[in-house]
Amino acid sequence: MDSADSRRDEEAPLVAAEASPAPSLRRSHARDVHILSCGFLLIFLAYGAAQNLESTVNTTDNLGTISLGILYVSFTFFSLVASLVVRAIGPKNAILLGTTGYWLFIAANLKPSWLTMVPASFYLGFAASIIWVGQGTYLTSTARSHAKECSLHEGTVIGAFNGEFWGMFASHQVVGNLVSLAVLREETDGSASGTTLLFIVFLCSMTFGTILMCFLRKRDSREESALSPEYPACFHSSLVSLSKSVISPLFDVRMVLIIPLIAYSGLQQAFVWAEFTKDIVKPALGESGVAGSMVVYGAFDAICSVAAGRLTSGLTSITWIVSGGALLQASAFVWMLVKSSFSGVFQIICPLVLAAILGIGDGVLNTQLNALLGLLFKRDTEGAFAQLKVWQSASIAVIFFLSPYISLEAMLWIMLAGVCVSFSGFLYLSLRVEKTFYRPSS
């Protein structure tokens, strides 16, 4: 009791920012979020821009497109074991190990061939699975520590931290595409010199991002959550733990209802990369307009991510925010179905407006899905984020492999069906089922 009273006395002058333990702890948690966000920005401004260029730079035998398909298939399968890897080495080490896959993929583009791109894509699938499970686990653990030590509402802190991270992350589309435009602006014949310089710049950016994330504090998510005390110490117990991590969430009705929304979030991202830029933007604005539209997409994605994160306080706010994002994206798909070609001044304006709408929807889904999983699955944070990446990457792979064989109209009907089914499941979760699960733990 004495220690509790003295702690209250020490916390009294917090507004004055005096030298007490709580402010320094608060700064250290915020510092980790800043470092994580900046590190991912430096890495993914390179990877995101490179991914946008794959289908145009590596055209021989469709090497670029096939490499991306291999990447996301590998990503899907390795996501099944990613939670076990993250638990074994810790979220910080998982993030650092994951950066090596992105670095190798960019390096392979300096000498693109089947012998370099395919192995690099396959390894990147593994690296991506652990970096994203590690990121979700690390960010959620940081938010919980911050909320606990500062006596703040957990949902608000998780939302704010996710808003900052996804806002910074989404801006990689802006920065990366501007870098591509700056380096390739003189290249009109597709010569190798410009792309070689670009990929060298990307490698430097990734190296700086990796070095920056070495300064993250180590965190053990098992201390932050109510995971069981036993930890797999042998091969058999590791397999049991893995099977539980992969299969157990599928018996949780909350996860079953969230999975369609997770899958849709992957579908809408792949739609932008594979279909929107090719069939909507390029016919209207030309090849040079693709990078510009992606800058608009990334800018609105970033702004919406920060705003949505600031507005997140719990399940009710998440429901309203996701509802707005789903309605906006559905309206964009209907617009493209009704009018897939534009003329006059609308030829310039409409593709950019559609890019902004799609960016807003992506920002909503990124922040709110991560916040939702962090709030609902406290006992198995790694497993929940592994499920996120399994279903996201699987749906992205489906779009990449389907894209050459179906029309834009068919793809738009798939997207409309996806947003309707996924939003219906999420709405049922938030209005009915979650009342049983969420209130007792609050």
C-alpha positions, 0 to 999 in steps of 0.5 A: 500500500505504501508503494502504491501511495508513493507511486500516486504521489510521483505521478501527480506532476506528470503534466509538468513532465518532471523526471519520474519513471513513467515519462521515460517509459512512455518515451521509450515505448513511443521511440520503438514505434517511431523506429519500427515505422521509419525502418519499415518505410525505408525497406518497403519504399524500395520493395513496393516500388520494385514490385510495381516495376516487376511486370514491366522490367522483367518481361522475358517469359513473364519472369517478373509476374511469375516471381511475384506469384511464387513469392506470395504462394511461398508467403502463404505456406510459410505463414503457417509456421511463422508464429512458431519462428517468432516465438522461438527467436522473438519479434525483434529478431524475426523482424531483423531476419525478415529484412534479409529476404527483401534485401536478397530480392532487390539484389536478385533484380540486379541480375534477373534470371530464373536462377536468381529471381525464383530462389530469391522470391521463394526465400522472400516468402519465408522472410515476409511471413516472419517479418509481418508476424514479428511486426504485428506481435512487436507493435501490439506488445509495445502498445500493451506495455505503454497502456499498462504502464501509463494507465491508458485505455488499451484499445486507444493505444493500440489504435494510435500506435497502429495508426502511426505505423500504417500511416508511415508504411503507406507513405512508402508508395509515395516516396518509392514511386517518386524515387523511381520517377526521379531515377528513371525520368531519362529512361525512355528505351528501357535500358538497363543502366537506369534500372540498375542504378534504381535497384542500387539506391533501393539496396542502400535504403533497405540497408539503412532501414535494417540498421535502424531497426537494430536499435529496437528494444527486445520484447518478449510477447509471452510476458505481455500476454497470458500465454501458457508458461510452458514453452516448446523445448523439444521437437514433439512439443514444437509440433504440438505448439505449431499445430495449435497455433495454426489450427486452434484459431480456426475453431474460434468463431471470432477468427472465422468471421474475421478471415473473410475480411482478412482475405478481402484486404489482400484481394483489394491490394492485389487488385490495385497492383495487378488490375487497376493500374493496368486496365484503368490508369494506363489506358487513361494516363499512360505508363507515366501516369501509373506512378502518379496514381500510385503516389495519390493512392499511397498519400491517401492511404497514409493520411487515412491510416493515421486518422483511422488509428487516432479515431480507434478506441475499441470495437464500436469505433472499429465497426464504424471506421470499417463500415465507411471504408467498405462503403467507399471501396464498394462505390469505387468498384460500382463506378468502374463497372458502370464506366470503365473508360473515361474521356475529356477532363474526366480521363485525368481526374477519375483515375486519380479519384479512384486511386484516392478512394482505394487508398482510403479503403486500404488504410482503413483495413490495415489499421483496423484489422491489426487493431482488431486482432490485437484487442481480441486475441491476447492469448495468442498474438503471434498466431492471430497475426500469422492467420492474418498473413496466411489469408492475405497472401493467399488471396494476393497470390490468387489475383496474380495467377487469375489476372491474365485469364479473366476480364476486368469486369469479372474481376470487379464482380469478384471484388464486389462479392468479396467486400459484401461477404467479408463485411457481412461477417465482420458486422455479425461479429461486431453486433452479435458474437463479440458481445459474448467474448469481449465484454467479460475481458474488459 
